[in-house]
Amino acid sequence: MKTNPSNSIPINWRCRFGCQVNDHPHSGWLGFYRHRREKTGARSAPIVVGGTGCKASGLGAPIKTATTSTILLLAIVLSGSVSLATEPDAWHHLQVELFPEEKKLRVIDELSIAKSRSDRLDFKLSRRAEQIRIAVNGNPRKFDFKNGRLRVGLAANEKDKKIRIVIRYTAIFDDPVPVRPVNADNPGYGVSATISEIGSFLLAGSGWYPEWVGGHSIYTLNVISPKGMIAVTAGESKGHITQNDKTTSTWFVDNSVGGLSLSIGPYIVREKKVGQITAATYFFAETDHLAKDYLEATAHYLSLYQNLFGPYPFKKFAVVENFFPTGFGFPSYTLIGGSVLRLPFIIRTSLGHEIAHCWWGNGVRVDYDTGNWSEALTTYVADYLYKEMKSEEDARGYRLQILRNYSTLVKPDKDFALKQFQSRYDPVTKTVGYDKGAMVFHMLRKQLGEEAFWGALSDLYRNRLFKTTSWTDIQKAFEARGQRSLQDFFDQWVFQSGAPQLYLDEIQTRRTGGIWRIKGRIVQESPVFSLDLNLILESRAQTISRTIRISSKETPFQINSRSMPLRLVADPDSDIMRRLFADEIPPAINSIKSSSSVLAVFSSDLEPEVKSAARTLILSLGLKNYTLTEENEINREKLLEKDILMIGYPQMKDIFRNLPDQIAIHQKSFILNNRAYDQPSDTFFGVFPHPFAENRIAALFFPLSSRQAENVARKITHYGKYSYLAFQNGQNRAKGFWSIEQSPLEYRWNNGKK
């Protein structure tokens, strides 16, 4: 893997046939592989804010300065060509002025409502709003404001007529922003709205603007900020100007967008045309060198998903930098923290995931009352799909990791049905909502076939764009293409919790007349699922594949072979969502993250800085039930009671009794996969079987000194699927899995005699 982001654009991926994704020759086969790169010839250029206006460097003449009212008129005129999701009921002319030193904004919303069918107007507005003034048709009007609801009564002669209403208020938004967060399970860190001198973030739903609940709204939005601070939101940019030490950003937002989020920062803006779509980056100066790569990658993803599902539903897609770590996907843009943007793999993974959300979640909308399906589908057509494009082996490994994550992190008593998933806020919700959900779509694809699966998604997008959509709507789309009922499938995989746990049993082998007859049965623990299970029999001369229907606790099978059997495997490619047995899962960092009870042990003579780093590690892993103690205060009985997190080199040598052969720990060094690590900045972290208790684990955090210990402690949680990690100078140099024993779904013959 290349570590330089400038060399990490996924434009040279190859499909399983060895062909490049771009201009793919197999256009008549799977729509899935019909990738072509947009050949616009456009080049990106920065829009640098300064002086009395914006200069589009490299794109011709500077943008002329204008007054706010001129921009507003321009926005209204230009917006006439924008296709709206439905006929709008209201038009908001929002003027928002920010005062970052006071953490305050001032809003004037001039609202035109075509017709109110009620005798009052209801708005969602933050409880932090103050100095509220309202006028209806030019006349001051009393109002009621309570618990985040602003209610304005209408006179009898105002009902069913066009209404002009002006709402003015101020509000202070000062949610604390994490400076160096150690846990990333909640991608927003609980920040809903904050205004500061380094940047501002106002999340949809925080009530920063009056959201009318009576119908569909469109917006022209002018955001006035200190000089050089540019605002970004959903919709179409109408430009950014600077005059009188103020920068005004103007946007037109049609009603294909739900709630409005707003981001403000000292952005350098770069743009690239992708057909009729504008790809853009809004990066800080320190990150601007990445803009070209992000624009190229954005163009690639837009082309990919338009070929898969249909036309992109918005005017632009922007990658916007946030001043604190986030990972949000909004209609037509994504908001990513600068530290995350710089990670070399983000452009190949997370960026495409957020762009896919413009089709699924922000295009076809989620009926949250019946479950959030969009993260599952987006994970499948983004994160998983990229692995499949790379190779079958990578795709298989991704599916296997989903099964390991689920089996490790989602204990049966914490499991829940997909229909109950709303959003990710911890490893359990992420694993069910994203990972298990992705496997459900994979099983649908295996059951229906390529044409029906991808065709159903195209149908769903075309028919449900900008409509609130449920799991049942998704079921109907796949049933229509597959021409069969999928009620049983959705009942067991979406509307109930759990997953099957399967094993091979009573394997018998008999040779009769030159034919080897292999009999056995598939057994599943409760609850019992119905599914198609693939069996592979490898023999000396051939490989035989069989698919059997599983619908009861025990299912017998027989396979005949003309040559000596060597190996029998059920679900060899991990195509079935299932719960693994413990001996199918190598101990991993996720195992300690999901532990119900951890004993954290400081070894003797630890530096105070290492102890501090260990506390950071505990927080970053999200451990909720743990005890900190010194090694001289424990005995074997105490170690038996809990999982162990050992910090530093232990004096109790029995801690190492279950170490795999791949690792050797010494007092001032360690050897991993035959490579020695003995520098002060080297650090090891690994998870192993518990030395004394079955079904428990032990982990070792072993920095050779305090150098980089704190830095490494913050990173370990992001490598949850791995068994071991090695760091040098704070950078990961090795990661991997311990080997596992034979799976309960695998049977091996010893030279055909077993």
VOSE-58004 format. One line per 5 residues: number of its first residue (from 1); their letters; for each residue x, y, z of C-alpha. Coordinates in nm, 3 decimals, decimal comma. Each point is the difference from the previous one (the first is absolute). Layout:
NUM = A = X/Y/Z; ...
//
This chain:
1 = MKTNP = 0,000/0,000/0,000; 0,135/0,340/-0,093; 0,005/0,250/0,281; 0,013/0,315/-0,211; -0,358/0,124/-0,049
6 = SNSIP = 0,095/0,154/-0,333; 0,059/-0,351/-0,131; -0,310/-0,152/0,153; -0,275/0,083/-0,250; -0,207/-0,308/-0,087
11 = INWRC = -0,001/0,067/-0,374; 0,211/-0,299/-0,093; -0,196/-0,272/0,174; -0,048/-0,316/-0,201; -0,295/-0,233/-0,009
16 = RFGCQ = 0,019/-0,373/0,049; 0,072/-0,042/-0,374; 0,313/0,215/0,023; -0,153/0,292/-0,188; 0,027/0,356/0,120
21 = VNDHP = -0,316/0,142/0,151; 0,019/0,305/-0,222; -0,143/-0,052/-0,351; -0,079/-0,358/0,093; -0,056/-0,223/-0,303
26 = HSGWL = -0,261/-0,225/0,167; -0,278/0,256/-0,034; -0,248/-0,261/-0,123; 0,033/-0,223/0,305; -0,050/0,125/0,355
31 = GFYRH = -0,096/0,360/0,044; 0,214/-0,038/0,307; 0,313/-0,002/-0,211; -0,097/0,271/-0,246; 0,232/0,266/0,129
36 = RREKT = 0,115/0,284/-0,216; 0,188/0,306/0,095; -0,148/0,340/-0,072; 0,209/0,164/-0,276; -0,076/0,363/0,064
41 = GARSA = 0,346/0,143/-0,042; -0,080/0,248/0,276; 0,272/0,095/0,239; -0,032/0,107/0,361; 0,084/0,347/0,119
46 = PIVVG = -0,010/0,171/0,335; -0,239/0,277/0,094; 0,209/0,209/0,234; -0,188/0,243/0,221; 0,168/0,334/0,034
51 = GTGCK = -0,019/0,369/-0,085; -0,336/0,119/-0,125; -0,108/-0,321/-0,169; 0,081/-0,359/-0,090; 0,245/-0,086/-0,273
56 = ASGLG = -0,048/-0,324/-0,185; 0,367/-0,063/-0,065; 0,060/-0,164/-0,333; -0,364/0,018/-0,107; -0,006/0,344/-0,161
61 = APIKT = -0,108/0,336/0,135; -0,051/0,065/0,370; -0,353/-0,029/0,134; -0,147/0,347/0,030; -0,098/0,133/0,339
66 = ATTST = -0,366/0,050/0,076; -0,228/0,105/0,279; -0,188/-0,259/0,201; -0,329/0,099/-0,161; 0,150/-0,044/-0,347
71 = ILLLA = 0,118/-0,349/0,089; -0,341/-0,086/0,137; -0,169/0,112/-0,321; 0,257/-0,194/-0,202; -0,071/-0,312/0,203
76 = IVLSG = -0,373/0,031/-0,061; 0,043/0,046/-0,373; 0,255/-0,280/-0,046; -0,192/-0,244/0,213; -0,285/-0,013/-0,250
81 = SVSLA = 0,175/-0,277/-0,192; 0,043/-0,223/0,305; -0,229/-0,303/-0,001; -0,183/-0,030/0,330; -0,101/-0,324/0,169
86 = TEPDA = -0,359/0,124/0,036; -0,177/0,330/-0,040; 0,121/0,218/0,292; -0,247/0,133/0,255; 0,234/0,264/0,139
91 = WHHLQ = 0,307/0,202/-0,094; 0,241/0,111/0,271; 0,232/0,295/-0,063; 0,241/-0,061/0,288; 0,264/0,252/0,103
96 = VELFP = 0,234/-0,133/0,265; 0,275/0,214/0,151; 0,260/-0,160/0,226; 0,182/0,163/0,289; 0,258/-0,267/0,089
101 = EEKKL = 0,162/0,189/0,287; -0,340/-0,007/0,173; -0,092/-0,349/-0,125; -0,315/0,161/-0,133; -0,201/0,027/-0,318
106 = RVIDE = -0,270/0,240/-0,109; -0,267/-0,122/-0,240; -0,259/0,171/-0,217; -0,231/-0,244/-0,177; -0,227/0,162/-0,258
111 = LSIAK = -0,244/-0,277/-0,077; -0,265/-0,021/-0,271; -0,263/-0,270/0,051; -0,227/-0,078/-0,294; -0,290/-0,110/0,218
116 = SRSDR = -0,047/-0,106/0,360; -0,274/-0,254/0,056; 0,011/0,055/0,375; -0,080/0,299/0,219; 0,357/0,004/0,129
121 = LDFKL = 0,356/-0,046/-0,120; 0,233/-0,239/0,183; 0,380/0,019/-0,016; 0,276/-0,206/0,158; 0,247/0,244/0,158
126 = SRRAE = 0,277/-0,046/0,254; -0,084/0,071/0,361; 0,309/0,221/-0,003; -0,174/0,255/-0,223; -0,042/0,343/0,163
131 = QIRIA = -0,123/0,350/-0,093; -0,261/-0,155/-0,227; -0,211/0,238/-0,210; -0,261/-0,101/-0,254; -0,199/0,188/-0,263
136 = VNGNP = -0,279/-0,138/-0,218; -0,074/0,186/-0,324; 0,199/0,294/0,135; -0,173/0,018/0,339; 0,150/-0,103/0,336
141 = RKFDF = -0,152/-0,322/0,128; -0,005/-0,168/0,341; 0,120/-0,357/0,022; 0,046/-0,293/0,234; 0,346/-0,150/0,047
146 = KNGRL = 0,039/-0,307/0,219; 0,214/-0,316/0,000; 0,155/0,071/-0,338; -0,332/0,077/-0,175; -0,082/0,344/-0,133
151 = RVGLA = -0,373/0,046/-0,067; -0,147/0,297/-0,182; -0,377/0,043/-0,015; -0,174/0,116/-0,318; -0,306/0,218/-0,040
156 = ANEKD = -0,307/-0,136/-0,174; 0,069/0,204/-0,314; 0,359/-0,133/-0,022; -0,081/-0,369/-0,016; 0,016/-0,161/-0,347
161 = KKIRI = 0,176/0,305/-0,140; 0,357/0,095/-0,082; 0,179/0,111/0,315; 0,319/0,199/0,048; 0,160/-0,056/0,338
166 = VIRYT = 0,327/0,140/0,136; 0,169/-0,170/0,296; 0,295/0,167/0,175; 0,202/-0,134/0,291; 0,345/-0,055/0,144
171 = AIFDD = 0,146/-0,314/0,153; 0,320/-0,116/0,165; 0,132/-0,341/-0,102; 0,295/-0,121/0,203; 0,001/-0,379/0,017
176 = PVPVR = 0,343/-0,108/0,124; 0,215/-0,139/-0,280; 0,239/-0,291/0,060; 0,361/0,106/-0,038; 0,162/-0,345/-0,002
181 = PVNAD = -0,281/-0,256/0,022; 0,105/-0,350/0,095; -0,315/-0,186/-0,105; -0,167/0,029/-0,341; -0,309/-0,217/0,046
186 = NPGYG = -0,222/0,309/-0,023; 0,110/0,177/-0,322; -0,139/0,336/0,117; 0,131/-0,013/0,358; -0,333/0,138/0,120
191 = VSATI = 0,057/0,340/-0,164; -0,323/0,135/-0,150; 0,088/0,368/-0,039; 0,307/0,206/0,079; 0,135/0,336/-0,119
196 = SEIGS = 0,364/0,093/0,049; 0,274/0,213/-0,150; 0,172/-0,301/-0,157; -0,318/-0,140/-0,156; -0,371/-0,058/0,050
201 = FLLAG = -0,225/-0,302/-0,032; -0,381/0,006/0,010; -0,162/-0,339/-0,037; -0,341/-0,054/-0,157; -0,240/-0,058/0,285
206 = SGWYP = 0,183/0,234/0,239; -0,260/0,270/-0,073; 0,244/0,263/-0,126; -0,257/0,113/-0,260; -0,384/0,002/0,010
211 = EWVGG = -0,110/-0,328/-0,154; -0,363/0,020/-0,109; -0,182/-0,326/0,069; -0,296/0,077/-0,225; 0,141/-0,102/-0,339
216 = HSIYT = 0,291/-0,005/-0,244; 0,240/0,294/0,010; 0,271/0,139/-0,224; 0,268/0,243/0,112; 0,222/0,281/-0,114
221 = LNVIS = 0,262/0,033/0,268; 0,244/0,285/0,059; 0,260/-0,066/0,270; 0,199/0,303/0,113; 0,322/-0,086/0,182
226 = PKGMI = 0,328/0,168/0,090; 0,230/0,054/-0,296; 0,127/-0,325/-0,150; -0,253/-0,228/0,172; -0,201/-0,181/-0,269
231 = AVTAG = -0,328/-0,181/0,067; -0,100/-0,333/-0,154; -0,337/-0,172/0,003; -0,210/-0,227/-0,218; -0,118/0,126/-0,335
236 = ESKGH = 0,166/0,217/-0,261; 0,261/0,267/0,066; -0,071/0,344/-0,144; 0,340/0,135/0,097; 0,199/0,147/0,285
241 = ITQND = 0,092/0,369/0,018; 0,206/0,207/0,241; -0,052/0,369/0,073; 0,021/0,222/0,307; 0,190/-0,273/0,188
246 = KTTST = -0,293/-0,239/-0,039; -0,034/-0,307/-0,221; -0,346/-0,088/-0,129; -0,076/-0,349/-0,127; -0,321/-0,048/-0,197
251 = WFVDN = -0,175/-0,332/-0,061; -0,318/-0,118/-0,164; -0,149/-0,313/0,153; -0,296/-0,172/-0,160; -0,236/-0,226/0,186
256 = SVGGL = 0,175/-0,318/-0,104; 0,192/0,063/0,321; -0,142/-0,074/0,343; 0,149/0,195/0,288; 0,282/0,250/-0,052
261 = SLSIG = 0,343/-0,039/0,156; 0,252/0,283/-0,023; 0,380/0,000/0,018; 0,218/0,311/0,009; 0,377/0,016/-0,020
266 = PYIVR = 0,300/0,175/-0,164; -0,042/-0,202/-0,316; 0,187/-0,005/-0,326; -0,257/-0,112/-0,257; 0,092/-0,214/-0,299
271 = EKKVG = -0,244/-0,130/-0,258; -0,012/-0,249/-0,286; -0,288/-0,062/-0,240; -0,118/-0,358/-0,034; -0,252/0,027/-0,278
276 = QITAA = -0,269/0,229/0,141; 0,113/-0,065/0,359; 0,245/0,220/0,191; 0,253/-0,189/0,208; 0,155/0,228/0,261
281 = TYFFA = 0,234/0,003/0,296; -0,016/0,243/0,290; 0,332/-0,055/0,174; 0,214/0,198/0,241; 0,335/0,124/-0,127
286 = ETDHL = 0,187/-0,283/0,174; -0,209/-0,261/-0,182; -0,043/0,170/-0,336; 0,278/-0,206/-0,161; -0,239/-0,298/0,017
291 = AKDYL = -0,274/0,175/-0,198; 0,102/-0,128/-0,344; -0,006/-0,362/0,110; -0,335/0,039/0,173; -0,152/0,163/-0,308
296 = EATAH = 0,125/-0,278/-0,226; -0,130/-0,266/0,238; -0,336/0,177/0,031; -0,035/0,003/-0,379; 0,074/-0,372/-0,005
301 = YLSLY = -0,260/-0,085/0,265; -0,267/0,217/-0,161; 0,052/-0,182/-0,330; -0,001/-0,340/0,170; -0,329/0,053/0,183
306 = QNLFG = -0,177/0,168/-0,287; 0,074/-0,310/-0,207; -0,124/-0,223/0,281; -0,316/0,177/0,114; -0,091/0,302/-0,210
311 = PYPFK = 0,066/0,375/-0,029; 0,155/0,178/0,295; -0,286/0,182/0,178; 0,174/0,327/0,093; 0,187/0,287/-0,168
316 = KFAVV = 0,329/-0,053/0,182; 0,201/-0,223/0,224; 0,242/0,171/0,234; 0,260/-0,140/0,236; 0,007/0,243/0,292
321 = ENFFP = 0,260/0,012/0,275; -0,116/0,038/0,358; 0,203/0,154/0,279; -0,062/-0,298/0,227; -0,016/-0,373/-0,085
326 = TGFGF = -0,330/-0,099/-0,164; -0,126/-0,232/-0,269; -0,336/0,132/-0,120; -0,176/-0,054/-0,331; -0,252/0,269/-0,094
331 = PSYTL = -0,200/0,052/-0,320; 0,264/0,103/-0,257; 0,299/0,022/0,235; 0,200/-0,176/0,267; 0,157/0,157/0,308
336 = IGGSV = 0,326/-0,163/0,108; 0,250/0,111/0,262; 0,339/0,112/-0,129; 0,190/-0,270/0,188; -0,223/-0,259/-0,165
341 = LRLPF = 0,031/0,152/-0,348; 0,376/-0,047/0,018; -0,026/-0,376/0,066; 0,116/-0,173/-0,319; -0,284/-0,252/-0,014
346 = IIRTS = -0,291/0,245/0,037; -0,001/0,094/-0,367; -0,031/-0,368/-0,093; -0,270/-0,091/0,253; -0,190/0,256/0,204
351 = LGHEI = -0,026/0,257/-0,281; -0,182/-0,243/-0,228; -0,224/-0,107/0,288; -0,114/0,360/0,055; -0,056/0,057/-0,373
356 = AHCWW = -0,210/-0,317/-0,018; -0,218/0,148/0,274; -0,116/0,261/-0,250; -0,189/-0,283/-0,168; -0,087/-0,194/0,317
361 = GNGVR = -0,107/0,202/0,302; 0,018/0,350/-0,143; -0,156/-0,088/-0,337; -0,232/-0,286/0,086; -0,088/0,101/0,355
366 = VDYDT = -0,026/-0,215/0,310; -0,320/-0,071/0,189; 0,171/-0,003/0,338; -0,313/-0,123/0,177; 0,042/-0,333/-0,178
371 = GNWSE = 0,379/-0,018/0,013; 0,302/0,165/-0,160; 0,090/-0,217/-0,299; 0,225/0,257/-0,170; 0,319/-0,078/0,193
376 = ALTTY = -0,032/-0,368/-0,084; -0,054/0,060/-0,371; 0,266/0,270/-0,023; 0,253/-0,222/0,176; -0,074/-0,275/-0,252
381 = VADYL = 0,020/0,214/-0,315; 0,304/0,192/0,125; 0,233/-0,155/0,260; -0,076/-0,357/-0,103; -0,026/0,070/-0,371
386 = YKEMK = 0,349/0,152/-0,010; 0,140/-0,322/0,147; -0,183/-0,203/-0,262; 0,138/0,220/-0,276; 0,349/-0,068/0,130
391 = SEEDA = -0,026/-0,378/0,019; -0,221/-0,290/0,102; 0,242/-0,072/0,283; -0,038/0,351/0,141; -0,379/-0,024/-0,024
396 = RGYRL = -0,001/-0,336/0,177; 0,223/0,139/0,273; -0,235/0,295/0,049; -0,300/-0,230/0,044; 0,191/-0,221/0,243
401 = QILRN = 0,097/0,307/0,201; -0,367/0,100/0,025; -0,076/-0,341/0,150; 0,289/0,038/0,245; -0,108/0,350/0,098
406 = YSTLV = -0,357/-0,112/0,058; 0,099/-0,310/0,197; 0,247/0,194/0,213; -0,177/0,328/0,062; -0,370/-0,088/-0,005
411 = KPDKD = -0,075/-0,230/0,288; -0,336/-0,180/-0,030; -0,150/0,203/0,285; 0,103/0,326/-0,175; -0,120/-0,100/-0,346
416 = FALKQ = -0,293/0,174/-0,167; -0,189/-0,012/-0,330; 0,111/0,211/-0,295; -0,340/0,169/-0,002; 0,093/0,150/0,340
421 = FQSRY = 0,326/0,158/-0,119; -0,010/0,380/-0,005; 0,360/0,122/0,013; 0,346/-0,105/0,106; 0,116/0,102/0,346
426 = DPVTK = 0,207/-0,297/0,117; 0,164/-0,314/-0,145; -0,316/-0,210/0,042; -0,227/0,237/-0,192; 0,264/0,041/-0,270
431 = TVGYD = 0,044/-0,375/-0,040; -0,373/-0,072/-0,030; -0,105/0,306/-0,201; 0,295/0,013/-0,241; 0,164/-0,344/-0,007
436 = KGAMV = -0,288/-0,244/0,047; -0,213/0,223/-0,223; 0,261/-0,017/-0,276; -0,001/-0,380/0,024; -0,380/0,000/-0,038
441 = FHMLR = 0,036/0,179/-0,333; 0,276/-0,242/-0,098; -0,228/-0,297/0,069; -0,276/0,166/-0,203; 0,243/0,033/-0,289
446 = KQLGE = 0,104/-0,365/0,025; -0,364/-0,110/0,011; -0,135/0,217/-0,284; 0,299/0,020/-0,232; 0,189/0,295/-0,143
451 = EAFWG = -0,255/0,135/-0,246; -0,292/-0,006/0,242; 0,202/0,142/0,290; 0,153/0,299/-0,175; -0,318/0,052/-0,202
456 = ALSDL = -0,204/0,016/0,322; 0,230/0,268/0,138; -0,036/0,204/-0,319; -0,379/-0,039/0,023; 0,002/0,098/0,365
461 = YRNRL = 0,202/0,313/-0,070; -0,211/0,106/-0,296; -0,334/-0,058/0,176; 0,086/0,116/0,353; 0,231/0,299/-0,058
466 = FKTTS = -0,068/0,265/0,268; -0,270/-0,221/0,153; 0,009/-0,141/0,351; 0,073/-0,370/-0,046; -0,029/-0,297/0,234
471 = WTDIQ = 0,140/-0,352/0,011; -0,338/-0,113/-0,134; 0,039/0,226/-0,303; 0,341/-0,155/-0,060; -0,149/-0,348/0,031
476 = KAFEA = -0,263/0,082/-0,263; 0,265/0,127/-0,244; 0,199/-0,323/0,025; -0,314/-0,214/-0,019; -0,105/0,176/-0,321
481 = RGQRS = 0,335/-0,063/-0,169; 0,044/-0,348/0,144; -0,360/-0,096/-0,077; -0,036/-0,180/0,330; -0,109/0,062/0,356
486 = LQDFF = 0,280/0,098/0,238; -0,216/0,020/0,309; 0,175/-0,286/0,179; 0,341/0,146/-0,087; -0,082/0,344/0,138
491 = DQWVF = -0,181/-0,143/0,302; 0,304/-0,190/0,121; 0,282/0,235/-0,107; -0,156/0,346/0,049; -0,298/-0,028/0,231
496 = QSGAP = 0,148/-0,237/0,257; 0,336/-0,001/0,176; 0,273/-0,259/-0,001; 0,188/-0,214/-0,249; 0,044/-0,376/-0,039
501 = QLYLD = 0,289/-0,190/0,155; 0,090/-0,305/-0,208; 0,232/-0,298/0,022; 0,072/-0,328/-0,180; -0,084/-0,319/0,188
506 = EIQTR = 0,020/-0,379/-0,040; 0,212/0,001/-0,314; 0,020/-0,356/-0,135; 0,202/-0,127/-0,294; -0,058/-0,328/-0,190
511 = RTGGI = 0,161/-0,123/-0,320; -0,215/-0,225/-0,218; 0,094/-0,109/-0,349; 0,249/0,281/-0,052; -0,241/0,267/0,128
516 = WRIKG = 0,060/0,189/0,321; -0,328/0,076/0,177; 0,024/0,281/0,257; -0,297/0,040/0,233; -0,056/0,241/0,280
521 = RIVQE = -0,231/0,264/0,136; -0,008/0,372/0,053; -0,110/0,095/0,351; -0,102/0,347/0,106; -0,042/0,136/0,348
526 = SPVFS = -0,318/0,189/0,090; -0,148/0,211/-0,145; -0,056/-0,204/-0,315; 0,037/0,182/-0,333; -0,090/-0,096/-0,355
531 = LDLNL = 0,281/0,047/-0,252; 0,185/-0,144/-0,297; 0,340/-0,132/0,109; 0,287/-0,072/-0,236; 0,211/-0,313/0,058
536 = ILESR = 0,340/-0,054/-0,163; 0,162/-0,343/-0,010; 0,365/0,001/-0,105; 0,143/-0,330/-0,115; 0,320/-0,110/-0,166
541 = AQTIS = -0,147/0,032/-0,348; -0,278/0,259/0,020; -0,195/0,255/0,200; -0,374/-0,059/0,037; -0,245/0,276/0,093
546 = RTIRI = -0,348/-0,062/0,140; -0,266/0,236/0,130; -0,236/-0,139/0,263; -0,308/0,157/0,154; 0,019/0,040/0,377
551 = SSKET = -0,332/0,052/0,178; 0,013/-0,208/0,317; 0,232/-0,070/0,289; 0,161/-0,295/-0,182; 0,034/-0,044/-0,375
556 = PFQIN = 0,157/-0,318/-0,146; 0,203/0,000/-0,321; 0,194/-0,238/-0,223; 0,271/0,070/-0,256; 0,153/-0,263/-0,230
561 = SRSMP = 0,354/0,027/-0,130; 0,199/-0,211/-0,245; 0,326/0,082/0,177; 0,127/0,003/0,355; -0,152/0,286/0,208
566 = LRLVA = 0,243/0,240/0,165; -0,202/0,290/0,139; -0,367/0,090/0,048; -0,100/0,360/0,070; -0,341/0,159/0,055
571 = DPDSD = -0,044/0,365/-0,099; 0,361/0,016/-0,127; -0,033/0,358/-0,123; -0,180/0,141/0,307; -0,311/0,087/-0,202
576 = IMRRL = -0,242/-0,064/0,288; -0,053/0,234/0,293; 0,070/-0,223/0,298; 0,131/0,000/0,353; 0,342/-0,163/0,023
581 = FADEI = 0,120/-0,233/0,271; 0,283/0,121/0,222; 0,259/-0,222/-0,166; -0,083/0,159/-0,339; 0,105/0,345/0,125
586 = PPAIN = 0,359/0,099/0,070; 0,020/0,224/0,309; -0,023/0,361/-0,116; -0,006/0,355/0,130; -0,376/-0,003/-0,047
591 = SIKSS = -0,009/-0,279/0,258; 0,135/0,227/0,272; -0,217/0,290/-0,120; -0,311/-0,211/0,051; 0,108/-0,147/0,334
596 = SSVLA = -0,254/0,020/0,279; 0,267/0,017/0,270; 0,371/0,087/-0,025; 0,279/-0,002/0,256; 0,262/0,254/-0,110
601 = VFSSD = 0,336/-0,078/0,163; 0,299/0,236/0,027; 0,328/-0,189/0,004; 0,271/0,102/0,242; 0,213/0,312/-0,055
606 = LEPEV = -0,212/0,153/-0,275; 0,074/0,357/-0,099; -0,283/0,241/0,096; -0,037/0,093/-0,368; -0,067/-0,364/-0,089
611 = KSAAR = -0,265/-0,024/0,270; -0,161/0,311/-0,142; 0,010/-0,151/-0,350; -0,163/-0,316/0,137; -0,290/0,206/0,134
616 = TLILS = -0,036/0,158/-0,344; 0,000/-0,349/-0,151; -0,281/-0,108/0,233; -0,210/0,299/-0,101; 0,068/-0,046/-0,371
621 = LGLKN = -0,098/-0,367/0,017; -0,329/0,105/0,157; 0,040/-0,229/0,301; -0,290/0,062/0,236; 0,055/-0,257/0,273
626 = YTLTE = 0,365/-0,014/0,098; 0,220/0,000/0,309; 0,351/0,150/0,017; 0,250/-0,168/0,226; 0,373/-0,058/0,055
631 = ENEIN = 0,160/-0,332/-0,083; 0,119/-0,054/0,358; -0,363/0,017/0,116; -0,133/-0,287/-0,211; 0,007/-0,377/0,014
636 = REKLL = -0,113/-0,281/-0,224; -0,348/-0,004/0,152; -0,058/0,366/-0,086; 0,120/-0,058/-0,354; -0,250/-0,282/-0,045
641 = EKDIL = -0,297/0,230/0,056; 0,043/0,242/-0,292; 0,162/0,063/-0,335; 0,348/0,146/0,041; 0,161/0,314/-0,140
646 = MIGYP = 0,368/-0,012/0,095; 0,200/0,322/-0,026; 0,376/-0,042/-0,020; 0,225/-0,302/0,047; -0,155/-0,228/0,265
651 = QMKDI = 0,194/-0,174/0,273; -0,259/-0,280/0,007; 0,137/-0,217/-0,279; -0,313/-0,216/-0,018; -0,167/0,291/-0,179
656 = FRNLP = 0,197/-0,113/-0,307; -0,096/-0,367/0,010; -0,243/0,028/-0,296; 0,201/0,225/-0,230; -0,002/-0,111/-0,366
661 = DQIAI = 0,327/-0,102/-0,160; -0,003/0,320/-0,206; 0,088/0,219/0,300; 0,268/-0,003/0,269; 0,004/0,258/0,282
666 = HQKSF = 0,321/0,102/0,178; 0,053/0,258/0,269; 0,129/0,270/-0,235; -0,096/-0,131/-0,344; -0,239/-0,221/-0,190
671 = ILNNR = 0,022/-0,219/-0,310; -0,301/-0,013/-0,233; -0,007/-0,222/-0,308; 0,378/-0,044/0,028; 0,063/0,376/0,006
676 = AYDQP = 0,165/0,155/0,304; -0,127/0,324/0,155; 0,233/0,152/0,258; -0,011/0,379/-0,043; -0,142/0,225/0,277
681 = SDTFF = -0,285/0,119/-0,225; -0,110/-0,355/-0,093; -0,336/-0,120/0,136; -0,185/-0,331/-0,012; -0,368/-0,066/0,058
686 = GVFPH = -0,151/-0,346/-0,025; -0,295/-0,206/0,118; 0,035/-0,368/0,098; -0,191/-0,279/0,168; -0,022/0,051/0,376
691 = PFAEN = 0,282/-0,183/0,179; -0,227/-0,161/0,261; -0,367/0,024/-0,103; -0,176/-0,143/-0,301; -0,219/0,235/-0,204
696 = RIAAL = 0,191/0,301/0,130; 0,278/0,207/-0,155; 0,312/0,188/0,095; 0,148/0,307/-0,168; 0,347/0,151/0,029
701 = FFPLS = 0,088/0,367/-0,051; 0,380/0,004/-0,011; 0,173/0,330/-0,084; 0,377/-0,035/0,038; 0,003/0,353/0,146
706 = SRQAE = -0,229/0,297/0,043; 0,099/0,132/-0,343; -0,309/-0,004/-0,228; -0,194/-0,205/0,258; -0,279/0,257/0,026
711 = NVARK = -0,017/0,039/-0,377; -0,021/-0,374/-0,057; -0,259/-0,044/0,275; -0,240/0,224/-0,196; 0,042/-0,201/-0,320
716 = ITHYG = -0,045/-0,357/0,118; -0,382/0,013/0,009; -0,010/0,061/-0,377; 0,158/-0,342/-0,066; -0,276/-0,197/0,168
721 = KYSYL = -0,006/-0,301/-0,232; 0,369/-0,086/0,045; 0,163/-0,233/0,253; 0,328/0,189/0,026; 0,162/0,333/-0,082
726 = AFQNG = 0,356/0,129/-0,002; 0,086/0,371/-0,011; 0,325/0,186/-0,061; 0,021/0,375/0,062; -0,378/0,007/0,037
731 = QNRAK = -0,061/-0,159/-0,343; -0,151/-0,343/-0,049; 0,256/-0,235/-0,152; -0,167/-0,339/0,043; -0,353/-0,130/0,053
736 = GFWSI = -0,159/-0,336/-0,046; -0,185/-0,300/0,142; 0,111/-0,295/0,206; -0,060/-0,332/-0,173; -0,312/-0,196/0,099
741 = EQSPL = -0,080/-0,367/0,030; -0,230/-0,190/-0,233; -0,352/0,141/-0,032; -0,310/-0,199/0,111; -0,114/0,043/-0,362
746 = EYRWN = 0,312/-0,173/-0,131; 0,090/-0,371/-0,003; 0,337/-0,137/-0,114; 0,096/-0,355/-0,092; 0,345/-0,135/0,077
751 = NGKK = 0,106/-0,153/-0,331; -0,359/-0,108/-0,050; 0,002/-0,229/0,306; -0,181/0,215/0,257
//
